[in-house]
Amino acid sequence: MKPAIGIAVIVACVGCTDHDLSRPSPQYPPGLYRDVLIPGAYQRNLDILVVMDDSPTSTLEKQASVIASFPNFINVLSTIEGGLPNLHIGVVTTDMGTTPDSPRLPGPGIGSGPGACSGNGKGGNLRTSALVNGNFIIDQETTTGRLTNYSGTLQDAFASIASVGSDGCGFEQPLHAAKRALNANPMNAGFLRYDAYLALLFVTDEDDCSFWNPTLLSTDTSTLGPLQSFRCNRFGHTCSSGGQTSDQMNQVGAKSGCASNESSMYLSPVQSYVDFFKGLKPFDSSMVIVAGIAGPTTPYAVELRAPQDGSTAIPAVAHSCAYSVAGGLEVADPPLRLKQFVNAFPNRSTFSTICQEDQSGSLVQLAELLRTVLPSSCLPFHLADVDPNTPGVQPDCAVSFITNFGKANQTETILPECNGTHANQPCWWLEYDVGCTRLRVDGIVLPPDGQFYASCLAEGEL
C-alpha cells in the first residue's frame, strides 16, 4: 500500500453525464466506465453552531444536561472515517433583544433584570471564554497532529462557551439568532467555511419567536394582549381546529392541526429561514444538517395562568411536557415553528424532547446522522483489473481537474497517474484498504471553485 499522502477526494455522484471528460480514447466500450464527480477534497470540515436558550424559563439544568452529554457526541464523531472531523464549534443564544429580522429599528425595551429585552440583545455573536483563543472552538487535523485553540479538554472548552446563563430576553428568537450569526456577521468572521458541512443545533424549551415587525413588543395590550411571550403563540401559530384566527388562538381550550402562521403580521415566515440556511450551501443544500432539542408539538392547548407577579391569570400556551429534577419541575412548550423548520431538512435532521434529564441520546442521534452524512472517500464501485498478470489492481482511469465549471472561462487539465516517486505532480493515485479504494490527488491546493472528474473502468457496482 502506498503511503497516505496527498488530498483524499470525495465521490459526489456516480454515472454523471453532465460533462464529457477530455480523456484519451478508452480501451473498452464507454458503457463499462463509471464517471465520478468530485467537487472538493475529501470533506472532513464540519461547522457546528449551537443555539442555546438563555431565557429565565430555560434553567441552567437543561444547559447542564446538554453539556454533560457532549462527550458522547464527540465519541461518535470520532468513529467517522478518518477520525474526528475538522471542527469549528460556536455557541450563540436566543437573545436578540427587541431587534427584528428586517430593516426596521429595534422595538422598545421590555422590563429589567433577567428576561428583559433591549436593543440587539446578544446579537447572534459567538460566545467567548477564557479557555478559547477566539470566539469559536477550532479542533482540526494537520500533518503533524490536531490543531486546537483551547486550553484543557474539548469538553472543558465547550462547557465554557455553552454555559450561557438564564438572563436573556424572554422573547426567544433562535432562528433569527442563527441567521444573524452566519449572515456575514463581522464578529463571527472565520467560523463559517465555504466547503464545510454545517450542523445547526437548537436547544430551547419554548418556540421560536423571530419577528420581522417590532410592533409585536409594543405596549398596545388592547390589540396584542398582555406583554408576554404568549403573543408569539397567538400571532405566530395557527390551528385548523380552535385557532384559525388570532382571536381564536387567544381562547382557552385544546387546539389541533397547528402550525406556523406563515402570513403573520408580526413573525417572520419559517420558510424564509429554510431558504436562508440552504442558501449557505448553494451547490449542495444537503450539506446543512439541523437538530432540535425542544418540547413535543402536541398536546397543544391554551390555558389561563397567573403571571409571576401574582396578578390576574392571563392566556398562556399549556406546557406540552414536564419532568422532575432535584430542583423541582422542568417544563417545555410546543415548538411548532422550530419543528416545522427542522422538518424542512428531510434525511438531514433530528428532533428530540428536552423533557429528560439525560440528553446523551439526543446528541448521539445527531452524531449518528452526521456520521452517515459526512461522505466516505471510498469509490462506490469496484475497479476492473486490466492486467491480471501483474500483482495488484491495474486500473484504467482518467482524472481531470476543472476550475470555473460550467462558466465561459472553464478550464480543464488532464492529470497523469503518479509515478513511483510522485515526482510528476500534480497527479493522481489510488490507495487500497480492506473493502475500500480511495482516489487521491497530489500537488493541487483545491480552490473553492475547483472540481475533479474521474472516469474508471468498473468491474461492478458495490
N, C-alpha and C positions, 0 to 999 in steps of 0.2 A: 504494500500500500504506500502511495506517495505521502509525503508529509503534508499536514493540514495547513497549507499556506494559501494566501490569495483571498479572493472575495467569493463567498458562497452565494449562490443565486437561487431565487425562489421561483417556482413554477406557478404562473398565474392562470394559464389556460392551456388546454391540450387540443391539438387539431385546429388551431387558429388558422383562418384562411384570409384574414384581412390584409395580409402583407405577403408578397412573394419574396422569399429570401433570395438575395443575389448570390447564389451559391454555384459552385461548379456543377456541371451536369451530373445528376445522380447515376449511380451504377445500377440501380434497381428500379422497378416500377414506382412512380411517385406515391401511389397509394400505400406503400409499405412504410413510408416515412411519417413520423409524427412531429408536428410543429409545436414549439413551446414559446409562449410569450413570457418574458422575464422583465418586469417593469422596474426592478431595482435589486440592490444587493440583498441577499437573504435577510429578510426583515426581522430583526430582533429588537427594534426600538419600540418601546411602549410608554406612552404618556398616560398617567393616571391622575385624574382630577377628582378629589373627594369634596363634595359639597355637604357641609355639616350644619345642621340646625343648631343655632346658638340662642334661640329664644328662651324665655324663662320656663315655658311649658316643657321644653326639652331638657330634662335634667341631666346632670353630669353622669348619672348611672348609665344612660344609653350610649353616651360617648365612650365611657369606660369599657363597655361591653364590646364595641367595635374595635377599640384599641387593643384590648386583651386578645381578640381573635385574629389580629393582624399576622402573627407568626404562622398560623395555619394557612393563611392566604399566600404568604411568601413560600412556604414549604411546597405548596402545589405548583406555584410558578417555577420553582427550582427544578421541577421534573420535566419541564418543557425541553424539547430537543436543544442541546447546546447549553442547558442550564438556565439560570436566572436571566431573563431578558435585560436589555439595556434600559434602565428605568429612569424616568422623571416622575416624581410624586409630589403633588401640590395639594393644598387644602385651602378652600375658601369657606365662608359662612353664608347663611341665607340672609344676612342683614344687609339690605340695600337702602336702608333708611326710607326716605319718602321719595326717592328718585324713581321716576317711571322709565319703562323701556320704550322711550320715544324722545323726540327732541324737546319735549316740554320741560319746564323747570320743575324742580322738586316741589312736592306738596308741603303744607305747613307741618311743623314739628308736632309730635304727639307725645304727651306725657313727659315724665322724668324718671331717672333711675332705671333699673332693669326692665327691659321690654320697651323702652322709649324708642322713638323713631325720629331721625332728623337727617337732613342733607343726604349725602351719599352713603351713609352707614359705613360698612366695611369696604364697600365699593368693588367687590369682586377681586380684591387684591390678595395674592397668595400670602399665607401667613409665614412669619419668620420665627426663628427661635435661636437661642444661644448655641444650640447644638449643630445647627445647619448653617454652613457658609453660603448664604444666598437665601432666596425666598422659595426654593423648592429643593427636594432631595434629588441628588444625582447618584446613581449606582450603576455603572456600566463597565463592560469588559474592554480591555485593551490588550495589546500584545504582551504586556508584562503583568497582567492581573487586572483586578477590578479597580476602577477609579471611583472614589467616593468623595463627597464634600461635607461629611458629617462626622461628629465625634460619637464614640460609643457604638452601639449596635444599630442596625436598621430599625429595629423595634423601638429603641430609645428615640431615634430621630423622628419616626412617625408619631410617637406619642407626644413629642414636644410641639409639633405643629397641629395635631388633631385634637388636643385638649383646648377647645375653643371657648369654654365657659358658657354661661347662660344669661348674658345681659343684653343679647341682641334684640333687634326690632321684632315685635310680636306679629307684624305683617310679613311673613316669610316669603322671600322671592328666590327660591333655589334655581329655577330655570334662568331667570334674569341674571343671577349672580354668576352662574356657569358661563353664560354668554358673555357677560362683561369681562370675565377672567380671560377668555380666549379671543375676544374680538379686538385684536391689536392693542391690548392694554399695555401701555409702556411700563407699568410697574411689574409686569409678568414676562418681560422680554426673555426669550430663550427657552421658555418652558415648552411651548408647542412646537414640535418638529414636523417639518413638511412630510417626511417619509415614515413617521411613526404611527403605529396603531394608537387610537385614543379610547381610553376607558373612562366613563363618567359614572361615579358612584354617589347617589343621593341618599343621605341619612336624615330623616325627618319624621316627626310624629303628627304633622299637620299637612294639609295640602298646599300646593304651590299657589301663591297669590301675586304672581308677576303681573303688574298692571301697566297699561300704557297711558291711562288717564288719572292723574293725581287727584282729581276731584273725589275719587274713592275715599280719600282720607280727610275730606272736608268735615266741618262741624255741622253740616246740614242733616241733623238727625230726623227731621220730618220726612225727608226723601229717602235717606240711606239707612235710617235706623241708628241705634247706639253705635258709638265709635269703638267697635270691637271687630276682631278678625272674622266674625260671622259674616261681615259684609263680603268677604272673599267667597264664601259659600253661596250666599244669596244671589250675588251678581255674577259669579264665576261658574256656577253649576246650573244645569237644567235637568229636570226629571220628567219622563214621559207620563208618569203617574204621580200626581201630587206636587209637581213643581215645574210646570210649563212656562210660568212667568215668575218674575222676581217677587211679586206679591204672594204667589202660591209657595214659593220657596221659603217665605217668611212665616208660613203657617206651621203650627206644631203638628207632628204626626209622621208616620212612616212614609217613605217615598221609594220609588223603584224606577228602573230604566234611566239611571242618572249618568251624566257625562259632562264634559266641559262645555260651557256655553261659548262656542266659538265666535258668536256675534255679540259678545258682551260689550256694553257701553264703557266698561272700565278695565277689564282684564285683557291681556294680550292673548291672541289665539295660540293654543298649544302647537298647532301646525307650523306657526312661524318659527318656533324653536326647533322642531324637527328639521325644517328646511335649513336653518342656520347650521346646525351641527353636522348634518350630512354634507352641507356645502363646504365644510372644512376639509373634506377629502373628495374633491370633485372628480377625481379619476376612479375612485372606488369607495363609495359610501359605506361598504361593508366593513371598512376599517374602523368604524365608530361602534363601540360596544357600550351598552348602557345597563346600569343596575340600580334598583331602588330597594331601600330598606325602609319600609313605612308601614302604616296600618293597612288592614284589608279595606277594600272599597265597599263592602257590604257587611252588616246591615247599614242602611242609610236612613236617618231619621232626624227630625228637628225637635228639640225639647226646650222647655223653659229652665234656665239655670241662673242662679244668683251670682252676680259678679263677685270678685274677691273682696270688694269694699263692703259687701253685705247689703247692697241696695236691692231694689225690686228685681225679681227674676226677669230675664230677657231671653229672646230666642237664641239658641246655640245649636250647633250640629252635635248630635249624640256621638259619643265615642264608639268606634267600631271594634275595639279590642281593649283588653286590660290584663295586667299580670301583677303579681305581688312580688315585692322585693323587700329586703331588710328595712329599707327606709319608708315603706308604705306601698301604695298602689300606683303603678305606672299605666298610662293610657295612650291611645292614639286615635286620630280621626280619619275618616275615609278620604284617601288622596286621589280623587277622581282625575284631576288634571295630570298629576305626576304619573299615574298608572297609564293614562292614555298616551303620554309621551313615551314611556318605556315600551308599550305595545307597538309603537310605530317603527321599532327596530327588530323585526322578526328574525329569529335564529341568531340574534346578536344582543339578547337582553335577558336579564334575570330579575325576579321580583320576589321579595320575601318579607315576612312580617317583622316589625320592630318589637312586637309584644312577646319577647322572650329574653331571658337573662343572658343566654349564650348565643352570640352571633357568629360562632365558628361556621355553622352550616351555611349561613348566608354568604360569607366571604369565600368559603371553599367552592360554593356553587358558581360564583363569579370567576374564581381562578380556574375551575374546570372548563368553563366556557372559553376563557382566554387561551387555555391550553389547546383547545380544538380549533380556535380561530387563527392563532398565530401559525403561520404556514410552516410546513416541513420543507427542507431543502432537497428532499429526495425526488428524483424524477418519477412521474406516475406511470411509468411503463418499463418493461424490460428491454434492454438494448440487444440487438442482434449481434452475434459474433461473426464477422465477415472473414475471419481467418482462424478456423478451429485448430489448425496445426501449430499455432503459436500460443504459448501459455497465457492465460488470462483472456479477458474480453477485448477483442479488437473492434472498436465501434466504427460506424460510418456516420459522422456528424458534421454539420456545418454550423458555425456560430457567427452571428453578425451583431455589431454594436451600432445602435442608431441614436441620433440626437434629433430633437425637434420633430418627433414622429408626427406624420400627417400634415406637416406645415410645408410652405413653399421652400423653406430653407432646410428641409430634412437632409441629413447626411447619413451615409451608411458605410461602415468599414467591416470587411470580412476579416475575422480573426483566425489566425492559424492555430493548429493544435500545438501545445507547448512541447518543446524538445526536452531531452533528458535533463538538462540543467535549467530549464525555464529561461534561457538567455534570450529567447525570441519574443519577449513581452512587447506589447500585450498579446496574450494567448489564452487558450482555454485548455482545461484538462479535467479528468474525471477522478473522483475519489470514491472508492468502493468500501462499503461497510456491510454488515450482515443484513440482507434484505433491503439494502438502500444503495442507490448510486447517485452521487451529487455532482452536478456540473459546477465547476469553479473557474474563475477568471483571474488572471494575474495581470498587473500592470495598468489597471484603469481605476481612477478615482471617479466613481459614478456620479454625475451631476443629477439634479432633480429631474431634468427632462430626458435623461438617458435611459435607454432600454436595450435589452438583449433579446435576440431571436435565435432560436436553435432549431435545427431540423435533423432528426436522427433516425436511422433505420431501426425499426422497433420489431422485437420478437413477438410481443403480445402485451396487451394492457393488463395492469395489475388488477 
